[in-house]
Amino acid sequence: MSSTTLEPRTERSGAAVRPPKKRRPPVLPWTLLLPSLVVLGVLVGYPIVRLVVMSFQKYERAQLMGQPAEWVGFDNYAQVLTDVDGFWTVLLRSFLFMVVCVALTMLIGTLVALLMMRLGKGFRLLVSIGLLLAWAMPALAGTVVWGWIFDSDYGVVNNLLTKITGENWLGHAWLINPLLFFTVATIIIVWGAVPFVAFTMYAGLTQIPGEVLEAAQLDGAGPVKRFRLIMVPYVRSIITVLVVLSIIWDLRVFTQIYALQDIGGIREQTNTIGVYIYQMGMAQGHYGLAGAISVIFVFIMLAISFYYVRQTVREEEL
């Protein structure tokens, strides 16, 4: 029995081989995006470019009146980076404050999400409404309300402490002491940030298959072990996003700190990086120095965002 072999067809000798057609780049999507890109370029791109240019100039209040700005090169950056008592102290204070706020926000938000998983529909609805009310309140309004709560003469906290301890707490100023100031600021910021973390964690935790949790429970895994070995790996990407976003939000916090300082805090001892940039620029008129600090802060934010983007790309490649 003869066997036949199949050979691939080849082009006849002398026949021209047509090169593959190049795909034209899609024009319609870019045409539709063009107006938005132009608006973003004007509203976002121009201020960034102007900020970078200003950071290399000696730009004071006189330049706002029309006087030409003097180019000073990297002098603004050198002055900022060598200012230990100013820039570096404020940056360290901001990072410590951010670490405490992020840790408490993630801890309380995760605990609230786990609580919502165990509650019935009615109580879960009440908790959700409470979280939404806290989340929807504007930062300035919330800070003013908390300022009333910690008011030295008429605040609820001082009145409760007076009744509970029997000592006279009326007149006790919570915002004069920097440590107590940041304690109150931490309460305000965590109170406003917990709802977002709780809802996001609850949405992620509810996607874990119940069969996996039941199997782990039958194998003898306790609640802590199930959370650490099963729940956390399932929502690891969500936790990464929440941590990075919380770091960015808490590092650049402005409204709460600035409003509390107006209520009774000492600015020089309680400035964070956002308020420090505002004070350097708008209050003192050193716009070139404020621009240099802003550019440095942007690079810090880019470094944090780069870690998040790299983690996201790695997870997509798996």
N, C-alpha and C positions, 0 to 999 in steps of 0.2 A: 504493500500500500504506500503510494508515494505521498510524501508530505510537502505541503506548499508553505512557503514563508511569505509573510506580508511585509512589504517594505514601504516606507513612507513615500508619498508622491513627491517628486521633485519638479521644479520648474524646468521647462524646456530650455536647452542651451540657447543663449542669445536673447531670451525673453527679458524684458525690463521688469525689475522688482519695484513695485510702488512703495514708497515710504509711508509709514502709518501717518494718518492725519493728526495734526496737533489739535488738541481740544482748546477751543477758545475760552478764555476766562469769562465767567458769567458777568454780564454787564448789568442786567436788570437789578440784582440785589444791591450792587454798589450804587446804582442810580437812586434806589429807594433810600439807602442809608446816607447818601450825600448831604441832604439838609440837616440831619441830626449830627453828622460829623462836623459840619461847618459851625453849628451852634455850640457844640462841645469845644471846638477849637477856639471860638471867641470867648466863651464864658469860663472855660477851664484852662485852656492852653495859654492864652495871653496873660492872665494873672500869674501863672507859674513862671513864665519867661520874665515877666516884669519883676517878680520876687527875686529870681536868681540874679538879674542885672543889678537890682538895688542892693543885694548883699555884697557886691563888689564896689560900692560907692559910699562916700560919706554923705548920707542922706538924712538931713535934719529938718526942722520946721521951716528953716529959711528956704530949703529947696521946694517946699510946698507952695511958697509964695512966688516961685518963678526963677530963683537963682539956680545956675547950672550946678549939677552935682559933680563932685571931684572923685575921680577914680582912685581907689586906694588898694586895689588888688585883694590880697588875702589878709589884709590888716584886721578887718572885722572878724574873720574866722579865728585869727591868732588871738585877738583880744577875748573872744568868747571862750575858746578852748583853754586859755590860761587863767580864766576867772574861776578860781576854786571856790571862793565864798559865795559867788553868785550862781553861775550856770551849773557847775558840777554839783553843788549842794542841792539846788532845785531839782536837777535831773535824778539824783539819788533819792531824794524825798518822793518824787513822782513814781519812781520804780517800786520803792517799798510800799507806797500807798496802793499802787496797782496790784502788786502781788497779794496783799491782804484782801482787796476787793474781789479779785478774780477767784481766789481760793474759796472765800465765803459764798460768792455767787454760785459757783459750780457745785459746792457742797449742798447748800440749801436748795438750789434748783433741782438737783438730782433727787434729794430726799422728797421734795414736793411731788416730783414726777412719779416716784415709787408709791407715794401715798395715793395719788390719783388712780393708779392702777388697781388699788385694793378697795377704793371707795365705790359705793353704789352710784347709780346714775344721778340721783337727786343731790347727794353731797358733792359728787364730782362737778355738777353744774354750779353749785354754790361756790366751790373753790375756784372754778374757772372764771366766774363773774368777778370774784374778788381780785384775782390776778389781772384780769383785763382792766379793771378800774385803776389799779396801781400802774399798769403799763401805759394806759391812755393819758394819765395825768401829765401835763407838761412839766419839764424839769424845773423851771423857775417857780411854777405854782407849788409843786411838791416841796421845794426847798423852803419857800416862805411858810408853808404849813408846819414843816418840821422845825423851823425856827421859832414859831409860836409855841410848839410843844416844849422846846427846851428854853423858853424865855426865862430870864433870871427872876422876874417878879411875878408873872402871871402864868408861867408855863405849867403844863400838866405834870411833867416829870418832877419838878421841885415840890409841887403840892402833894403828889403821891409819896415821895420820899419823906416829906415832913410827917404825913399821917402814919406811914409804915414804921419809920425808925424812931419817931418821937422827938427828933432833933429838928431845929429850924434850918431848912434848906432854902427858904425864900431869900432871894438875892444872890444865890450861887450862880456865877457866870460860867457857863459850859464852854464858851467859845474863846475865852481869853487864853487859856492854856492850850498850846499847840497840840498836845497829845489828845486832850478832850475834843478839840476842834476836829481833828481827823477821825476821832471815834464817831462823832455825829455825822461827818461827811461820809464815812463808810456805811453807816446805817442808811443814809439817804440813797446812796448810789446802789447798794446791794438791794434795797427795797424796790428800786425802779428796774433793776436788771434781772431779778429772779424770775419774773413772769416769762420772759423770752426763753431763758434756759429751761424752765420747767415745761413749757409747752413743746419745745423742740425735743427735749429728752423723752417726754411722754410719747410723742409721735414716733420716735425711734424705738423705744422699748416695746411698744405695742406691736411692732412688726416682727418681733422674735417669735418663732413658732412655739406654740404651747406644748407640742409633743416633746420638744427638746428639754424644756424646763421640767416637765413631768417625768421624763426619763432620768434626769439628773436627781430629782427628788427621790425617785424610787431607788436610785443607787446610793442614797444616803447623804447627798450633798445638802448642807444647810443653806439658809437664805444668803449668808455672806459669801459662801463658796459659789453659789449659783450666780450671784451678782458679779463676782470677780472673774470667774472662769467662763461664764456663758454670756451674760448680758453685756459686759464691757467690751469683749471682742466684737460683738455684733454691732455696737454703736460707736466703735473707736473713731471712725471718720467723723461722725457727728460731734463727738467730744473734742476732736482736734479743731474743727471749725468754730465751735463755741469758745474754746479757750483762746484761739487767735483773735477772734472778733472782740472778746471781752478785754484782752490785753490792749488792743488798739483803742477801744472806746474809753477804757479807764485811764490810759496814758494821756489822752487828749481831753480829758474832762475839763470843762471850763465853767459852765453855768452854775453848778452847785457850789463850787469853791468860791467863785466871785460873789455870789449872792450871800453866802455865809460870812464872807469877809465884810460885806456891807452891814450885816446884822450885828457883828461884834467881834470878828476875828482880826488878828494882827497880820497885815499883808506880808511883811518881810519874813515872818516866821511860818507862814502857811501857804506861800505861793507854790503852785505846781507849774509844770512846764507851759501849759496853755495860758494860764493867767500871767506867768512871767513874760511870755512873748508879748501879750497885750500890754502889760505895764511898761515894758521896754520901748514898745513902739508908740501906742496911742497916748499913754500917760506921760512918758518922759520925752517923746519925740525923737528917739534914736532909731529911726526906721531902717537904716543900714544894718545896725547890730541886730535888730529884730528879724530882718530878712535872713541874716546869717544863721541865727538860731533856728529859724523856721526850716531852712534848707537842711541843716544838720538833723533836725527832728524828722524831716521827710525821709532822709536816708535810714534813720532808725526804723521808721514804719515800713520802709521797703524791705529791710532785712527781715523783719518779722513776717511780712507778707510772703517773702520769697520762701521761707521755711514752709508756710502753709501750702503754697502752690507746688513746691517740690513733693510734699507728702501726698497731695491730691494726685499728681501725675504718677507717682509710684503705685498708688492704689489702683488707678485705672489700668496700669500696665500689667498688674497681676491677673 
